[in-house]
Each structure stands twice: as structure tokens, then as C-alpha cells.
Amino acid sequence: MGQDSYICGLDPSGEMNSILRNDKYCTILEEEEDMFSDVCTNDGKKLWEYGIVPYVFNDNVSDELKKLVMEAMKRITRVSVIKFVKRMNQRDYIKISDKGKFSSYVGRIGGKQNLHVTKDEIRWPNTVGSVMHELMHALGFYHEHCRPDRNEYVHVGRTSRNYERFKESDVLCYGPYDFESIMHYSEKQGVMLIPGVNARIGQRERLSDGDINALNNIYPAKYYCYINTSGYPNSYMLNYVGRLRKRRSIQRLIRRSQTQNLYYRLKLPRQETNPLFLSQLFNGCSFP
């Protein structure tokens, strides 16, 4: 795979689109539906720094479609540290356009990258879910039915890029095969369950538990740590002022400053503000 950029999308024609430069275009058949996804890029350069994704809307996106896209973004940010922000002058960003189909590159490719959406309730009944599918591609997710172990669960009779089975060295897989992934195709899209497997595939209603777990693994929580070092001029501490730090790094700071009168202000993901998490973070130290 190397540094190739994959584009994945829903194109009702089911035919391969033009291939430009070294980009590989995958098409998806016309339907989308509701359920788990764990296949991610193993190229850290394709991830968005700090999980922040700048975006702009093309003028051809209606206000109604914008609201649906914003709802899809909200559902992703609600369960992760991902933040979609309106582009100011960031170099890397996604441009969202209505092209009568759904498509996206996989991961951050650098500079402007197109993400196509549309509103067509006959072909794609759940617009928000279909947008979430494409946003997950942009965040670095491939299709669940392209996992290295997919042949143990489904039969894929098609050979286009959207159905290519990856080698274990090509991708990161989190957890067991996820039939409920929002990144999984339906039987109408050419993915069939093998005999004896009873599951629902192809849902476009929500991120599955597996999707959420994988998303939080490739974009782990980082925290803003603001410190008042009053009376404690330690250069090690100053490295943390106003910086984004991983949990382990903050725990190291706390261990080194247990006897000091310091004040911490942490900005935590919503799902990690419960007392149990805070107790684990501070390793028994008191906190407000």
C-alpha cells in the first residue's frame, strides 16, 4: 500500500471512477444502513493532529444538507476527542461538496481533500449515517469487510478497491470482527454472511461499540494541562503549561509534583470525567 491515497465512496453506478495520479478510487454500491468497525490506517502521518479536523463547505451544499453533516459530526465528537472546526487558514482540511454521491479519502492526505455527500433518500435512506461513514474514512478508517480475517465471517465476491482484503501488515485491527460497524457493507452491496453466521450487516444508524473503541485507540485522549507553579520554578513543570499531553505524561507530572502546591486545570473528554477515571489519573491524589 505504501503512501497511496485511497478514496472510498458511495457511487450508484457501481463502476470504477477515473484514477488520477497515484490515487486509488473505490466505489460503493448505492445502499447504506445500521451497527461495529475496527480497521484503521497504520500510517500515523494520515491521522489528524490532536484529532482536530478543519473543514469548509462548498457553496453547492444546501442549508438542509449542512445541518445533516453537522449532526453527523456531532455524533462522532460526542464519543471521542475528535473536533471538527471551521477552517481558518489551516493547510490540511476537508472540503465538503454535494456531488450526488458519497466519497472520501482515507485519512489525512495533506492540503485540501474532497469529501462528497448528498441527500437522496431513495438511494441512501439515512443521510446522517452515510455522512458518518465518510467522515470515518477521512479519520483513517477502512471498510470492516476488508479486514485480514474477513473470510472467516463473510464472503465477498467482488474485486474492486472497496472489497479488497488487506494484509495484516497493512492495517490496524481493534477487537473482534465487527458485524455492526458503520463501516461494513450490506448484503445488497455484495457482502454475504457465510453459512452459520447470524448477524446484521450494513447499518448506517450509529457508530458501533467497536467503531468507538477503535476511534479512541487511534485518537487517544490528550489533555490540556494548565499549571500555576507559584513558588516552584521547575523547568520540567513549565513544559506542561498550556500544552496537550497524554494521560501517561500527566500522571508522570503528578508523581513528580506530589509534594508541591500546584494547581491543575485539565480539559478532559466527556466520557472520562467520572470519579473513577479521575482517581486513576491522579493515582489516589486528592482532587476537587
Residue frames relative to the residue before (quaternion, step in Angstrom):
aa qw qx qy qz dx dy dz
M 1.0000 0.0000 0.0000 0.0000 0.00 0.00 0.00
G 0.0849 -0.8440 0.5239 0.0772 3.57 0.99 -0.86
Q 0.7662 -0.3361 0.2681 0.4776 3.53 -0.96 -0.91
D 0.2981 0.7758 -0.5118 0.2176 3.60 1.19 0.32
S 0.2960 -0.7333 0.5836 0.1848 3.55 -1.12 0.70
Y 0.1983 -0.7779 0.5870 0.1046 3.55 -0.73 1.05
I 0.1515 -0.7321 0.6531 0.1206 3.52 -1.13 0.72
C 0.0597 -0.7951 0.6028 0.0281 3.57 -0.83 0.94
G 0.1488 0.8205 -0.5401 0.1137 3.55 -0.91 0.79
L 0.4492 -0.6376 0.5448 0.3079 3.50 -1.35 0.09
D 0.0637 0.7899 -0.6030 0.0912 3.54 -0.51 1.19
P 0.4236 -0.7516 0.4370 0.2542 3.60 -0.44 1.15
S 0.5816 0.5975 -0.3895 0.3911 3.60 1.14 -0.38
G 0.2999 -0.7719 0.5050 0.2431 3.57 1.10 -0.66
E 0.5930 0.5673 -0.3673 0.4377 3.61 1.26 0.13
M 0.5677 -0.5754 0.4547 0.3740 3.55 -1.21 0.47
N 0.3356 -0.7353 0.5537 0.2002 3.56 -0.92 0.92
S 0.7235 -0.4149 0.3067 0.4586 3.57 -1.29 0.05
I 0.2694 -0.7307 0.6033 0.1719 3.55 -1.13 0.69
L 0.1315 -0.8023 0.5809 0.0397 3.55 -0.63 1.15
R 0.8299 0.0134 -0.0604 0.5544 3.58 -0.93 0.92
N 0.7592 -0.3299 0.2526 0.5010 3.60 -0.82 -0.99
D 0.4261 0.7088 -0.4683 0.3111 3.57 1.24 0.17
K 0.2286 -0.7542 0.6004 0.1356 3.54 -1.02 0.79
Y 0.2017 -0.8027 0.5549 0.0840 3.53 -0.72 1.07
C 0.1095 -0.7751 0.6168 0.0822 3.57 -0.88 0.89
T 0.2185 -0.7565 0.5984 0.1481 3.54 -1.04 0.71
I 0.2197 -0.7463 0.6131 0.1377 3.52 -1.23 0.48
L 0.4936 -0.6443 0.4805 0.3322 3.56 -1.01 0.66
E 0.7374 -0.5621 0.1892 0.3233 3.45 -1.22 0.62
E 0.7128 0.4892 -0.3150 0.3917 3.64 0.93 -0.37
E 0.0550 -0.7650 0.6404 0.0414 3.56 -1.30 0.41
E 0.0160 -0.8486 0.5288 -0.0070 3.78 -0.98 0.78
D 0.7358 -0.5260 0.2983 0.3048 4.24 -1.04 -1.13
M 0.6960 0.5916 -0.3331 0.2336 4.22 -0.64 1.08
F 0.8358 -0.2768 0.1100 0.4612 4.88 -0.24 -0.60
S 0.0777 0.8326 -0.5482 0.0120 4.01 -0.93 0.68
D 0.0089 0.8484 -0.5261 0.0579 3.55 -0.71 1.02
V 0.5431 0.6191 -0.4151 0.3867 3.63 1.12 0.36
C 0.0323 0.8378 -0.5369 0.0931 3.57 -0.39 1.25
T 0.6135 -0.5251 0.4297 0.4040 3.53 -1.26 0.36
N 0.2891 -0.7435 0.5706 0.1948 3.57 -1.10 0.65
D 0.5448 0.5891 -0.3918 0.4501 3.55 1.31 0.30
G 0.3293 -0.7916 0.4827 0.1787 3.57 -0.21 1.28
K 0.5888 0.5875 -0.3691 0.4147 3.59 1.16 -0.49
K 0.6593 0.5092 -0.3100 0.4583 3.58 1.21 -0.39
L 0.5644 0.5836 -0.3959 0.4291 3.58 1.27 -0.01
W 0.4915 -0.6550 0.4930 0.2939 3.55 -1.19 0.60
E 0.5063 -0.6826 0.4358 0.2964 3.56 -0.77 1.07
Y 0.8463 0.0269 -0.0928 0.5239 3.53 -0.85 1.14
G 0.5614 -0.6249 0.3842 0.3830 3.60 1.22 0.28
I 0.5020 0.6455 -0.4218 0.3916 3.59 1.24 0.37
V 0.0741 -0.8192 0.5685 -0.0179 3.57 -0.61 1.19
P 0.2153 -0.7756 0.5793 0.1284 3.63 -0.36 1.16
Y 0.0163 -0.8073 0.5897 -0.0129 3.59 -1.06 0.70
V 0.0978 -0.7404 0.6570 0.1028 3.52 -1.36 0.34
F 0.3583 -0.7023 0.5687 0.2344 3.55 -1.23 0.50
N 0.4375 -0.6369 0.5677 0.2842 3.52 -1.11 0.74
D 0.6070 -0.5824 0.3991 0.3648 3.58 -1.14 0.59
N 0.6548 0.5391 -0.3269 0.4169 3.61 1.14 -0.46
V 0.5420 0.5929 -0.4150 0.4271 3.61 1.25 0.11
S 0.3855 -0.7445 0.5002 0.2164 3.58 -0.62 1.14
D 0.6418 -0.5172 0.3959 0.4048 3.56 -1.26 0.39
E 0.6280 0.5421 -0.3341 0.4474 3.57 1.03 -0.78
L 0.6840 0.4687 -0.2856 0.4805 3.59 0.91 -0.90
K 0.5933 0.5637 -0.3637 0.4450 3.59 1.07 -0.67
K 0.6454 0.5247 -0.3209 0.4529 3.58 0.95 -0.86
L 0.6566 0.5034 -0.3085 0.4692 3.57 1.00 -0.80
V 0.6347 0.5135 -0.3260 0.4766 3.59 1.03 -0.76
M 0.6561 0.5112 -0.3085 0.4616 3.57 0.95 -0.86
E 0.6234 0.5236 -0.3358 0.4738 3.57 1.07 -0.69
A 0.6331 0.5203 -0.3283 0.4697 3.59 1.00 -0.79
M 0.6414 0.5153 -0.3190 0.4704 3.58 0.97 -0.83
K 0.6496 0.5365 -0.3145 0.4373 3.55 0.95 -0.92
R 0.6623 0.5149 -0.3123 0.4457 3.58 0.95 -0.83
I 0.6503 0.4891 -0.3175 0.4869 3.59 1.12 -0.58
T 0.6898 0.4803 -0.2941 0.4549 3.59 0.86 -0.90
R 0.5774 0.6141 -0.3641 0.3961 3.57 1.17 -0.58
V 0.7894 0.3004 -0.1419 0.5161 3.61 1.06 -0.68
S 0.7504 0.3131 -0.1850 0.5520 3.60 1.21 0.25
V 0.5661 -0.5748 0.4524 0.3802 3.55 -1.32 -0.12
I 0.3881 0.7329 -0.4736 0.2967 3.59 1.28 0.10
K 0.0439 -0.7761 0.6287 0.0217 3.55 -1.06 0.80
F 0.1802 -0.7452 0.6342 0.0997 3.55 -0.88 1.02
V 0.0114 -0.8204 0.5697 -0.0479 3.58 -0.60 1.13
K 0.5398 -0.6026 0.4692 0.3540 3.56 -1.10 0.65
R 0.4798 -0.6966 0.4554 0.2777 3.54 -0.82 1.00
M 0.2151 -0.7335 0.6308 0.1334 3.53 -1.08 0.84
N 0.7619 -0.2438 0.1958 0.5672 3.57 0.31 -1.29
Q 0.2874 0.7826 -0.5078 0.2168 3.59 1.22 0.41
R 0.5096 -0.6622 0.4628 0.2960 3.55 -1.03 0.82
D 0.7712 0.2969 -0.1529 0.5419 3.58 0.88 -0.95
Y 0.2403 0.7684 -0.5607 0.1936 3.58 -0.74 1.01
I 0.3901 -0.6849 0.5508 0.2744 3.54 -1.29 0.26
K 0.2121 -0.7461 0.6187 0.1251 3.54 -1.08 0.81
I 0.2107 -0.8101 0.5426 0.0703 3.55 -0.54 1.24
S 0.0250 0.8124 -0.5770 0.0807 3.55 -0.64 1.18
D 0.3875 -0.6731 0.5711 0.2658 3.56 -1.27 0.44
K 0.0389 0.8172 -0.5687 0.0853 3.56 -0.37 1.29
G 0.5821 -0.6067 0.3713 0.3939 3.58 1.21 0.36
K 0.7406 0.2593 -0.1890 0.5904 3.59 1.23 0.41
F 0.3937 -0.6733 0.5601 0.2791 3.55 -1.35 -0.01
S 0.2479 0.7626 -0.5754 0.1609 3.59 -0.84 0.93
S 0.0281 0.7932 -0.6068 0.0426 3.55 -1.22 0.56
Y 0.4859 -0.5794 0.5515 0.3522 3.53 -1.29 0.37
V 0.4201 -0.6581 0.5500 0.2965 3.55 -1.28 0.31
G 0.8393 0.0755 -0.0970 0.5296 3.55 -0.61 1.18
R 0.6435 -0.5032 0.4094 0.4063 3.53 -1.38 -0.01
I 0.1761 -0.8181 0.5412 0.0825 3.59 -0.69 1.04
G 0.5578 -0.6072 0.3890 0.4109 3.59 1.25 -0.26
G 0.7997 0.1651 -0.1671 0.5525 3.55 -0.79 1.05
K 0.7401 -0.3395 0.2846 0.5059 3.56 -1.15 -0.59
Q 0.0203 0.7764 -0.6299 -0.0114 3.55 -1.05 0.77
N 0.4193 -0.7392 0.4809 0.2157 3.53 -0.89 0.99
L 0.0368 -0.7385 0.6726 0.0295 3.51 -1.22 0.71
H 0.1740 -0.8275 0.5312 0.0528 3.56 -0.54 1.19
V 0.0061 -0.7787 0.6265 -0.0334 3.54 -1.00 0.92
T 0.0268 -0.7863 0.6156 0.0451 3.55 -1.27 0.17
K 0.2972 -0.7129 0.5914 0.2317 3.56 -1.31 0.01
D 0.2424 0.7305 -0.5886 0.2473 3.51 -0.38 1.34
E 0.2081 -0.8484 0.4756 0.1035 3.55 0.11 1.32
I 0.5728 0.5643 -0.3962 0.4432 3.60 1.21 -0.21
R 0.7409 0.3812 -0.2203 0.5072 3.58 0.84 -0.95
W 0.8034 0.1040 -0.0221 0.5859 3.58 0.95 -0.90
P 0.2480 -0.8347 0.4732 0.1335 3.59 0.14 1.29
N 0.7735 0.2801 -0.1605 0.5454 3.60 1.03 -0.71
T 0.2288 -0.8210 0.5095 0.1182 3.56 0.08 1.30
V 0.6520 0.5250 -0.3255 0.4396 3.59 0.88 -0.92
G 0.6681 0.5011 -0.3000 0.4610 3.58 0.93 -0.88
S 0.6490 0.5094 -0.3167 0.4680 3.57 1.02 -0.79
V 0.6291 0.5105 -0.3326 0.4827 3.59 1.07 -0.71
M 0.6243 0.5342 -0.3392 0.4581 3.59 0.98 -0.81
H 0.6075 0.5586 -0.3382 0.4522 3.58 1.03 -0.84
E 0.7061 0.4536 -0.2697 0.4722 3.60 0.85 -0.95
L 0.6270 0.5262 -0.3406 0.4626 3.59 1.03 -0.71
M 0.6270 0.5200 -0.3356 0.4731 3.58 1.06 -0.70
H 0.5860 0.5356 -0.3698 0.4827 3.59 1.08 -0.62
A 0.6807 0.5023 -0.2948 0.4443 3.58 0.82 -1.00
L 0.6638 0.4977 -0.2955 0.4737 3.57 1.17 -0.59
G 0.6793 -0.5206 0.2814 0.4340 3.59 1.25 -0.12
F 0.5474 0.6369 -0.3851 0.3827 3.59 1.24 0.25
Y 0.2716 -0.7177 0.6198 0.1640 3.52 -1.12 0.83
H 0.6677 -0.4825 0.3656 0.4333 3.57 -1.29 -0.08
E 0.5544 -0.6293 0.4356 0.3270 3.56 -1.02 0.80
H 0.6914 0.4825 -0.2883 0.4540 3.59 0.96 -0.80
C 0.5994 0.5292 -0.3741 0.4697 3.60 1.27 0.23
R 0.3591 0.7482 -0.4843 0.2771 3.59 1.27 0.16
P 0.6182 -0.5624 0.3957 0.3807 3.60 -1.14 0.53
D 0.7458 0.4019 -0.2150 0.4859 3.61 1.07 -0.73
R 0.3289 0.8030 -0.4632 0.1800 3.59 1.25 0.15
N 0.6175 0.5881 -0.3557 0.3825 3.64 1.03 -0.68
E 0.5892 0.5658 -0.3668 0.4452 3.58 1.25 -0.26
Y 0.7782 0.3504 -0.1515 0.4987 3.58 1.22 -0.43
V 0.8130 0.1004 -0.0211 0.5731 3.58 1.01 -0.78
H 0.3096 -0.7042 0.6010 0.2169 3.51 -1.34 0.36
V 0.0925 -0.7902 0.6057 0.0121 3.55 -0.79 1.09
G 0.1651 -0.8405 0.5129 0.0567 3.55 -0.44 1.21
R 0.6445 0.5145 -0.3243 0.4634 3.57 1.26 0.01
T 0.3406 -0.7953 0.4841 0.1312 3.54 -1.12 0.64
S 0.4471 0.6881 -0.4757 0.3169 3.63 1.18 0.07
R 0.7454 -0.4334 0.2742 0.4258 3.55 -1.31 0.28
N 0.6398 0.5505 -0.3305 0.4223 3.58 1.03 -0.69
Y 0.7410 0.3767 -0.2037 0.5172 3.57 1.26 -0.31
E 0.4100 0.7429 -0.4504 0.2777 3.58 1.28 0.02
R 0.3097 -0.7391 0.5668 0.1913 3.59 -0.88 0.93
F 0.3371 -0.7706 0.5120 0.1745 3.54 -0.75 1.09
K 0.4722 -0.6070 0.5493 0.3269 3.52 -1.32 0.37
E 0.6361 -0.5431 0.3772 0.3977 3.57 -1.17 0.51
S 0.6598 0.5237 -0.3080 0.4421 3.58 1.08 -0.65
D 0.6309 0.5813 -0.3197 0.4024 3.59 1.24 -0.36
V 0.8227 0.1697 -0.0239 0.5420 3.57 1.02 -0.78
L 0.3892 -0.6504 0.5863 0.2859 3.52 -1.40 0.12
C 0.0952 -0.7876 0.6071 0.0454 3.58 -0.91 0.92
Y 0.1404 -0.7931 0.5903 0.0529 3.55 -0.86 0.99
G 0.8476 0.1086 -0.0970 0.5103 3.55 -0.77 1.05
P 0.6983 -0.4637 0.3437 0.4233 3.56 -1.34 0.01
Y 0.7030 -0.4303 0.3434 0.4503 3.55 -1.32 0.22
D 0.2234 -0.8219 0.5207 0.0588 3.53 -0.75 1.12
F 0.2424 -0.7937 0.5458 0.1154 3.56 -0.13 1.30
E 0.7124 0.4840 -0.2530 0.4406 3.58 1.08 -0.74
S 0.3931 0.7507 -0.4652 0.2561 3.58 1.24 -0.04
I 0.4833 -0.6464 0.5099 0.2977 3.53 -1.11 0.73
M 0.6413 0.5182 -0.3086 0.4743 3.57 1.33 -0.21
H 0.5558 0.6084 -0.3871 0.4135 3.60 1.26 0.07
Y 0.4135 -0.6881 0.5370 0.2592 3.57 -1.08 0.74
S 0.4695 -0.6514 0.5211 0.2892 3.53 -1.32 0.38
E 0.6756 -0.4663 0.3669 0.4376 3.56 -1.30 0.12
K 0.6198 0.5444 -0.3443 0.4482 3.59 1.09 -0.65
Q 0.6869 0.4502 -0.2727 0.5012 3.56 1.24 -0.39
G 0.6872 -0.5507 0.2700 0.3892 3.56 1.20 0.42
V 0.6058 0.5072 -0.3755 0.4846 3.59 1.21 0.35
M 0.0924 -0.8271 0.5544 -0.0028 3.59 -0.51 1.20
L 0.4659 -0.6503 0.5224 0.2951 3.56 -1.05 0.79
I 0.4417 -0.6676 0.5144 0.3075 3.59 -1.01 0.72
P 0.6553 -0.5216 0.3580 0.4126 3.62 -1.13 0.54
G 0.7705 0.3365 -0.2668 0.4711 3.54 -0.97 0.92
V 0.6482 0.4782 -0.3192 0.4993 3.58 1.25 -0.27
N 0.0955 -0.7978 0.5951 0.0123 3.56 -0.71 1.11
A 0.3389 0.7254 -0.5277 0.2836 3.58 -0.26 1.22
R 0.3905 -0.6729 0.5705 0.2632 3.51 -1.32 0.28
I 0.0336 -0.8126 0.5817 -0.0069 3.59 -0.79 0.94
G 0.7406 0.4482 -0.3034 0.3982 3.55 -1.24 0.47
Q 0.3850 0.7503 -0.4778 0.2462 3.60 1.18 0.22
R 0.1081 -0.7818 0.6118 0.0533 3.56 -1.16 0.66
E 0.4213 0.7209 -0.4492 0.3179 3.56 1.01 0.82
R 0.8164 -0.0353 0.0808 0.5708 3.59 1.02 -0.70
L 0.5314 -0.5390 0.5199 0.3961 3.52 -1.36 0.13
S 0.3919 -0.7059 0.5335 0.2517 3.57 -0.91 0.86
D 0.6717 -0.4531 0.3750 0.4504 3.56 -1.29 0.12
G 0.6438 0.5274 -0.3167 0.4551 3.57 1.05 -0.76
D 0.6151 0.5382 -0.3379 0.4668 3.58 1.04 -0.77
I 0.6777 0.5016 -0.2853 0.4558 3.54 0.88 -1.01
N 0.6454 0.5228 -0.3160 0.4586 3.57 0.95 -0.89
A 0.6810 0.4826 -0.2914 0.4673 3.58 0.87 -0.94
L 0.6314 0.5446 -0.3292 0.4431 3.58 0.98 -0.86
N 0.7180 0.4353 -0.2487 0.4829 3.56 0.96 -0.87
N 0.5962 0.5354 -0.3704 0.4699 3.57 1.26 -0.14
I 0.7353 0.3828 -0.2567 0.4969 3.60 0.89 -0.78
Y 0.7329 0.2229 -0.1914 0.6136 3.58 1.29 -0.25
P 0.0754 -0.8424 0.5325 0.0348 3.61 0.41 1.19
A 0.6232 -0.5675 0.3917 0.3690 3.52 -1.19 0.62
K 0.0256 -0.7437 0.6678 0.0174 3.53 -1.06 0.85
Y 0.2515 -0.8093 0.5235 0.0881 3.54 -1.06 0.68
Y 0.4085 -0.6451 0.5758 0.2923 3.51 -1.18 0.61
C 0.0650 -0.8023 0.5933 0.0090 3.57 -0.80 0.98
Y 0.0435 -0.7945 0.6057 -0.0084 3.57 -0.41 1.22
I 0.0763 -0.8371 0.5416 -0.0093 3.57 -0.67 1.07
N 0.2285 -0.7145 0.6449 0.1465 3.52 -1.09 0.85
T 0.1465 -0.8449 0.5115 0.0545 3.58 -0.23 1.26
S 0.1057 0.8608 -0.4964 0.0382 3.59 1.24 0.29
G 0.8527 0.0767 -0.0833 0.5100 3.54 -0.63 1.14
Y 0.7178 0.3910 -0.2535 0.5172 3.60 1.19 0.15
P 0.0254 -0.8509 0.5246 -0.0119 3.59 0.41 1.21
N 0.2159 0.7805 -0.5493 0.2059 3.57 0.27 1.23
S 0.4363 -0.7274 0.4606 0.2616 3.58 -0.59 1.13
Y 0.5785 0.5821 -0.3798 0.4268 3.58 1.12 -0.60
M 0.6611 0.4996 -0.3030 0.4707 3.57 0.99 -0.85
L 0.6536 0.5420 -0.3285 0.4138 3.56 0.93 -0.86
N 0.5592 0.6047 -0.3875 0.4140 3.59 1.19 -0.40
Y 0.7018 0.4852 -0.2590 0.4527 3.58 1.21 -0.45
V 0.5154 0.6754 -0.4248 0.3126 3.58 1.15 -0.40
G 0.8660 0.0057 -0.0375 0.4986 3.55 -0.72 1.12
R 0.5522 0.6172 -0.3907 0.4019 3.58 1.20 0.39
L 0.4594 -0.6271 0.5445 0.3149 3.53 -1.27 0.45
R 0.0364 0.8093 -0.5835 0.0568 3.56 -0.78 1.00
K 0.4915 -0.6374 0.5013 0.3177 3.56 -1.16 0.61
R 0.6979 -0.4818 0.3309 0.4138 3.53 -1.29 0.44
R 0.6694 0.5135 -0.3127 0.4363 3.61 0.84 -0.98
S 0.6457 0.5256 -0.3166 0.4546 3.56 1.04 -0.79
I 0.6589 0.4910 -0.3121 0.4768 3.58 1.00 -0.79
Q 0.6183 0.5356 -0.3479 0.4580 3.59 1.03 -0.73
R 0.6281 0.5288 -0.3333 0.4635 3.60 1.04 -0.77
L 0.6337 0.5275 -0.3220 0.4653 3.56 1.01 -0.83
I 0.6664 0.5141 -0.3073 0.4440 3.56 0.89 -0.95
R 0.6352 0.5308 -0.3305 0.4534 3.59 0.98 -0.83
R 0.7119 0.4637 -0.2580 0.4600 3.58 0.95 -0.87
S 0.7609 0.3559 -0.1970 0.5054 3.59 1.19 -0.28
Q 0.2746 0.8167 -0.4825 0.1574 3.59 1.22 0.31
T 0.7345 0.4142 -0.2435 0.4792 3.58 1.03 -0.69
Q 0.6037 0.5793 -0.3493 0.4219 3.57 1.26 -0.04
N 0.4471 -0.6723 0.5239 0.2715 3.52 -1.22 0.57
L 0.2023 0.7944 -0.5374 0.1979 3.55 0.29 1.31
Y 0.2605 -0.7494 0.5884 0.1559 3.53 -1.23 0.49
Y 0.1684 -0.8008 0.5719 0.0573 3.54 -0.83 1.03
R 0.0464 -0.7502 0.6573 0.0540 3.53 -1.09 0.72
L 0.0438 -0.8293 0.5564 -0.0278 3.54 -0.32 1.27
K 0.2277 -0.7288 0.6279 0.1508 3.53 -1.07 0.80
L 0.0668 -0.8461 0.5280 -0.0279 3.55 -0.29 1.30
P 0.5702 -0.5426 0.4751 0.3932 3.57 -1.22 0.43
R 0.6362 -0.5798 0.3533 0.3665 3.55 -1.03 0.78
Q 0.7025 0.4857 -0.2849 0.4351 3.57 0.95 -0.87
E 0.7293 0.4091 -0.2379 0.4941 3.62 1.24 -0.15
T 0.4786 0.6634 -0.4489 0.3597 3.58 1.04 0.69
N 0.4606 0.6835 -0.4590 0.3316 3.59 1.21 0.18
P 0.6736 -0.5297 0.3324 0.3939 3.63 -1.17 0.54
L 0.6242 0.5476 -0.3544 0.4301 3.61 1.00 -0.76
F 0.6661 0.4911 -0.3109 0.4674 3.57 0.89 -0.89
L 0.6613 0.5081 -0.3174 0.4515 3.58 0.89 -0.90
S 0.6219 0.5368 -0.3358 0.4608 3.57 1.05 -0.76
Q 0.6654 0.4888 -0.3008 0.4772 3.58 0.99 -0.84
L 0.6422 0.5338 -0.3265 0.4427 3.57 0.98 -0.82
F 0.7713 0.3477 -0.1817 0.5012 3.56 0.85 -0.99
N 0.3540 -0.7875 0.4581 0.2114 3.57 1.34 0.13
G 0.7892 -0.3365 0.1649 0.4865 3.55 0.82 0.98
C 0.5123 0.6297 -0.4405 0.3833 3.61 1.20 -0.19
S 0.5272 -0.6299 0.4556 0.3431 3.55 -1.10 0.59
F 0.0135 0.7736 -0.6335 0.0066 3.52 -1.19 0.58
P 0.6479 -0.5474 0.3512 0.3966 3.61 -1.11 0.58
